[in-house]
Amino acid sequence: MMQPPISSPASRWRLISAIPTRVRRLIVLTSPISLSTGYMFVFVTAYLPQIGIGSAAIGLMLGANGFAMILSAIPLGLLSDRWGRKWILLAAAVAVPPSLLVFALTTNVVYLVLANVVMGVADGAFLATWNAIIADQTTTEQRDAAFSLSFILGNVTMGVGFALPLAFPLVQAWTGLDSSTVHTEAMTLAAALAVLTPLFAWLLLRDYVEVRHARAKRARGMRWGPLLTFSGLNGLIGLGAGFIIPLIPLWFFLKFGVPDTFSGPLLAVSNITIGLAAVVSAALSRRYGPVRAIVMAEGMATGFMLSLAFAGNPVLAGGLYLVRAALMNMSSPLADSFLMGIIEPEQRGFASAINSIVWRLPNSVTTILGGILFAAGNYDLPIYLATLFYAVAVTGFYVAFRNVKPGT
């Protein structure tokens, strides 16, 4: 008998409509912050190098963000398991707009590092609560679709933020403003836009009553094996990615001499492509199972990662990067859903924090190392290192989880 298509418009709509209304609305409300932080990433990694801030300083900013997330995620995850996710999530959203505003007001590296630290704490709070608050409000059947919708919308709106520099030459021509003014004014607008997320999220969640696990299971009662295996392999992905992925606009600037008017739109198309690719994530999981779907996507992405080192021009490199990003990130919502399904409900915040830390710690270290390698003129070595760690992680994930099925 002929199987139905992996993802038809009707089947996609059924998946989305099955997600609880509050969860759908909450996912939509993250869009302003996603757009604003997307532009901030291009601002830091592509614009700041153009005005003389060095590769090592850029790596330090991104690394500081990661380390701040690491230090904050576990206590915030434990707190969210005991007292609820809502207020921690809202506090994180409130902290983002003033942090973004710092980038519009100064180019002093010390202040920019401090702003990244605050953003990192907010990121830790978000990562410790977001997956858990979605999982708490969905069933096993709804969860893949909910995480896929979150991933799609987050990436598409962040892609819009990445794309903003594409319009800057036209804005300069129309207004007569210089590049510096246009960049900083755009950052000011991004900070103002980010205010919408905490405002409307509070209105949505003010009547949401969470189940507080005042006597929740302690960490020592957790089934540590699956969590540590999953997080350890995910950490290898983070370690490899840190060498190159956060620094990809800088890589294009140093290797090919292209400014943010190229790398920003490239990242935008990449994120939109990632979002569109993730549309089929839930359907792939249903057809092949979550583990095989994850391994297929990540395995193909690893090959395209390696091919970046052999690209001779920015257009080819950009195309290869787009395919790599779509394939690699197609698996992300499935991995999030899979982890939440193998962890007890009252420990999901803690598990999310652990998984995020184990990914971000090596990622933050290797981002700093990647900046140092770039400063020394080694533009392809980070790609080789990333490929190696990706290959080990994907193989290990299949061996460890090929017979594991998520629960409720």
ChimeraX attribute file (.defattr): number of C-alpha atoms within 10 A of each C-alpha:
attribute: neighborCount
match mode: 1-to-1
recipient: residues
	/A:1	3
	/A:2	4
	/A:3	6
	/A:4	8
	/A:5	9
	/A:6	15
	/A:7	15
	/A:8	13
	/A:9	9
	/A:10	8
	/A:11	14
	/A:12	16
	/A:13	11
	/A:14	12
	/A:15	20
	/A:16	16
	/A:17	14
	/A:18	16
	/A:19	23
	/A:20	15
	/A:21	11
	/A:22	14
	/A:23	20
	/A:24	17
	/A:25	14
	/A:26	19
	/A:27	21
	/A:28	17
	/A:29	20
	/A:30	21
	/A:31	22
	/A:32	23
	/A:33	26
	/A:34	23
	/A:35	24
	/A:36	29
	/A:37	25
	/A:38	27
	/A:39	26
	/A:40	24
	/A:41	20
	/A:42	27
	/A:43	24
	/A:44	21
	/A:45	26
	/A:46	27
	/A:47	25
	/A:48	18
	/A:49	20
	/A:50	15
	/A:51	10
	/A:52	8
	/A:53	16
	/A:54	15
	/A:55	23
	/A:56	17
	/A:57	19
	/A:58	26
	/A:59	28
	/A:60	22
	/A:61	24
	/A:62	26
	/A:63	29
	/A:64	24
	/A:65	25
	/A:66	28
	/A:67	23
	/A:68	23
	/A:69	30
	/A:70	24
	/A:71	15
	/A:72	19
	/A:73	30
	/A:74	24
	/A:75	17
	/A:76	24
	/A:77	28
	/A:78	24
	/A:79	17
	/A:80	27
	/A:81	27
	/A:82	20
	/A:83	15
	/A:84	22
	/A:85	26
	/A:86	19
	/A:87	16
	/A:88	21
	/A:89	25
	/A:90	19
	/A:91	14
	/A:92	22
	/A:93	25
	/A:94	18
	/A:95	18
	/A:96	26
	/A:97	25
	/A:98	17
	/A:99	20
	/A:100	26
	/A:101	20
	/A:102	20
	/A:103	23
	/A:104	21
	/A:105	14
	/A:106	12
	/A:107	13
	/A:108	11
	/A:109	15
	/A:110	12
	/A:111	16
	/A:112	22
	/A:113	19
	/A:114	17
	/A:115	21
	/A:116	27
	/A:117	22
	/A:118	21
	/A:119	26
	/A:120	26
	/A:121	24
	/A:122	27
	/A:123	25
	/A:124	31
	/A:125	29
	/A:126	25
	/A:127	25
	/A:128	35
	/A:129	31
	/A:130	20
	/A:131	25
	/A:132	29
	/A:133	20
	/A:134	24
	/A:135	25
	/A:136	18
	/A:137	15
	/A:138	19
	/A:139	17
	/A:140	15
	/A:141	14
	/A:142	20
	/A:143	28
	/A:144	27
	/A:145	28
	/A:146	29
	/A:147	25
	/A:148	27
	/A:149	25
	/A:150	24
	/A:151	24
	/A:152	25
	/A:153	23
	/A:154	25
	/A:155	27
	/A:156	24
	/A:157	25
	/A:158	26
	/A:159	29
	/A:160	22
	/A:161	27
	/A:162	30
	/A:163	26
	/A:164	20
	/A:165	27
	/A:166	17
	/A:167	12
	/A:168	19
	/A:169	14
	/A:170	11
	/A:171	15
	/A:172	14
	/A:173	10
	/A:174	9
	/A:175	9
	/A:176	10
	/A:177	13
	/A:178	13
	/A:179	15
	/A:180	12
	/A:181	12
	/A:182	19
	/A:183	18
	/A:184	18
	/A:185	15
	/A:186	20
	/A:187	23
	/A:188	20
	/A:189	15
	/A:190	25
	/A:191	25
	/A:192	17
	/A:193	16
	/A:194	25
	/A:195	19
	/A:196	19
	/A:197	22
	/A:198	23
	/A:199	14
	/A:200	15
	/A:201	20
	/A:202	18
	/A:203	10
	/A:204	15
	/A:205	14
	/A:206	11
	/A:207	8
	/A:208	11
	/A:209	9
	/A:210	13
	/A:211	13
	/A:212	14
	/A:213	15
	/A:214	11
	/A:215	9
	/A:216	14
	/A:217	14
	/A:218	11
	/A:219	12
	/A:220	7
	/A:221	9
	/A:222	14
	/A:223	12
	/A:224	13
	/A:225	9
	/A:226	16
	/A:227	18
	/A:228	16
	/A:229	16
	/A:230	21
	/A:231	21
	/A:232	19
	/A:233	23
	/A:234	22
	/A:235	25
	/A:236	24
	/A:237	25
	/A:238	28
	/A:239	25
	/A:240	26
	/A:241	28
	/A:242	31
	/A:243	30
	/A:244	28
	/A:245	21
	/A:246	22
	/A:247	26
	/A:248	17
	/A:249	26
	/A:250	32
	/A:251	23
	/A:252	21
	/A:253	21
	/A:254	17
	/A:255	16
	/A:256	14
	/A:257	11
	/A:258	16
	/A:259	18
	/A:260	27
	/A:261	19
	/A:262	20
	/A:263	27
	/A:264	28
	/A:265	21
	/A:266	22
	/A:267	27
	/A:268	26
	/A:269	20
	/A:270	24
	/A:271	30
	/A:272	23
	/A:273	22
	/A:274	28
	/A:275	25
	/A:276	18
	/A:277	20
	/A:278	29
	/A:279	19
	/A:280	18
	/A:281	27
	/A:282	30
	/A:283	22
	/A:284	22
	/A:285	18
	/A:286	14
	/A:287	12
	/A:288	12
	/A:289	16
	/A:290	25
	/A:291	22
	/A:292	17
	/A:293	22
	/A:294	27
	/A:295	20
	/A:296	17
	/A:297	21
	/A:298	26
	/A:299	19
	/A:300	14
	/A:301	26
	/A:302	21
	/A:303	15
	/A:304	21
	/A:305	24
	/A:306	19
	/A:307	18
	/A:308	20
	/A:309	15
	/A:310	10
	/A:311	14
	/A:312	11
	/A:313	11
	/A:314	18
	/A:315	13
	/A:316	14
	/A:317	18
	/A:318	20
	/A:319	15
	/A:320	19
	/A:321	22
	/A:322	22
	/A:323	18
	/A:324	26
	/A:325	22
	/A:326	22
	/A:327	24
	/A:328	23
	/A:329	25
	/A:330	30
	/A:331	26
	/A:332	19
	/A:333	25
	/A:334	27
	/A:335	20
	/A:336	20
	/A:337	25
	/A:338	22
	/A:339	22
	/A:340	27
	/A:341	19
	/A:342	17
	/A:343	22
	/A:344	15
	/A:345	17
	/A:346	22
	/A:347	23
	/A:348	26
	/A:349	33
	/A:350	26
	/A:351	29
	/A:352	29
	/A:353	28
	/A:354	22
	/A:355	26
	/A:356	24
	/A:357	27
	/A:358	22
	/A:359	25
	/A:360	27
	/A:361	21
	/A:362	22
	/A:363	28
	/A:364	30
	/A:365	21
	/A:366	26
	/A:367	30
	/A:368	24
	/A:369	20
	/A:370	28
	/A:371	30
	/A:372	20
	/A:373	19
	/A:374	24
	/A:375	14
	/A:376	10
	/A:377	12
	/A:378	14
	/A:379	19
	/A:380	17
	/A:381	15
	/A:382	23
	/A:383	22
	/A:384	18
	/A:385	18
	/A:386	24
	/A:387	21
	/A:388	16
	/A:389	19
	/A:390	28
	/A:391	18
	/A:392	13
	/A:393	24
	/A:394	21
	/A:395	14
	/A:396	19
	/A:397	19
	/A:398	16
	/A:399	11
	/A:400	14
	/A:401	15
	/A:402	14
	/A:403	8
	/A:404	14
	/A:405	12
	/A:406	13
	/A:407	13
	/A:408	14
